[in-house]
Amino acid sequence: MQMQKAIDNLDRIIADVEDARLQLSGHHIVKIIGISKYNTSDDINSLYKAGQRAFGENKVQDLKQKMSDLEELPIEWHFVGRLQKNKINNLIDLKPTLMQSLDSLDLAEELNKKLEAKQKTMNCLLQINSAKEDSKTGVMPEDAVEIYKQISNTCPNIKLKGVMSIGAHVEDEDIIEASFKTTRAIFDELQPLGAKYCSMGMSSDFKLAIKCGSNMIRVGSTLFK
Ligand SMILES: *Cc1c(COP(=O)(O)O)cnc(C)c1O
């Protein structure tokens, strides 16, 4: 990726984020995570030089490779993919800044057990399947608060920091907006319990997500195009 292209892409996204967040409040800060799953370590390096610091991957193996390629850079790494149980130990060893895709109580219990054995902790977001789509994992919105509390109470090595959701996979903006509002309402209920991040919004819908209260967006294709 050309340096000028990286600068232009990042500038454009920052301007769009500014525009959307200021419609909510000048105090509403949005963190941008660059999702680099379809891109090379060189592309990430260009965006890093342009000023982007946080990146996310959806496969443990790819995260490991890119962290190793770019180990001299103080990048903040996120994990956003489905975590297979046989990859849990590998992910723990990589110490991501934030694991955003904790998608069931079962996975939480398994992760907690392995964290305990290694005397480690991990910052996580609870993934919510807010549009109740079969193609997505995540807890059902009506169960989310209860499961969040249960993980907080029974999995001491998991540090829950909020929620993550993928917007409804449809054309109709009203339906996408409804899915974001569902996640936002759950986040509001969880803020008294310490939830800090409401991660929602991708390349196609991050402006809408921010208007619905997202404070963390995950952008891939529009950042790396
Ligand atoms: C790929 C991915 C993204 C980024 O998607 P784009 O549409 O390319 O912005 C965000 N979140 C998750 C969980 C992803 O897997």
The ligand as an SDF file (V2000), in Angstrom:
LIG
                    3D

 15 15  0  0  0  0  0  0  0  0999 V2000
  -13.6770   -8.3570    8.9540 C   0  0  0  0  0  0  0  0  0  0  0  0
  -14.2680   -7.8180   10.1840 C   0  0  0  0  0  0  0  0  0  0  0  0
  -14.4660   -6.4400   10.3420 C   0  0  0  0  0  0  0  0  0  0  0  0
  -14.1340   -5.4160    9.2650 C   0  0  0  0  0  0  0  0  0  0  0  0
  -14.9840   -5.5550    8.1820 O   0  0  0  0  0  0  0  0  0  0  0  0
  -14.9860   -4.4740    6.9710 P   0  0  0  0  0  0  0  0  0  0  0  0
  -16.3470   -4.5990    6.4050 O   0  0  0  0  0  0  0  0  0  0  0  0
  -13.9150   -4.9140    6.0450 O   0  0  0  0  0  0  0  0  0  0  0  0
  -14.7390   -3.1560    7.5700 O   0  0  0  0  0  0  0  0  0  0  0  0
  -15.0050   -6.0020   11.5460 C   0  0  0  0  0  0  0  0  0  0  0  0
  -15.3330   -6.8620   12.5430 N   0  0  0  0  0  0  0  0  0  0  0  0
  -15.1450   -8.1890   12.4220 C   0  0  0  0  0  0  0  0  0  0  0  0
  -15.5270   -9.0750   13.5610 C   0  0  0  0  0  0  0  0  0  0  0  0
  -14.6170   -8.7070   11.2440 C   0  0  0  0  0  0  0  0  0  0  0  0
  -14.4570  -10.0370   11.1330 O   0  0  0  0  0  0  0  0  0  0  0  0
  1  2  1  0
  2  3  1  0
  2 14  2  0
  3  4  1  0
  3 10  2  0
  4  5  1  0
  5  6  1  0
  6  7  2  0
  6  8  1  0
  6  9  1  0
 10 11  1  0
 11 12  2  0
 12 13  1  0
 12 14  1  0
 14 15  1  0
M  END
$$$$
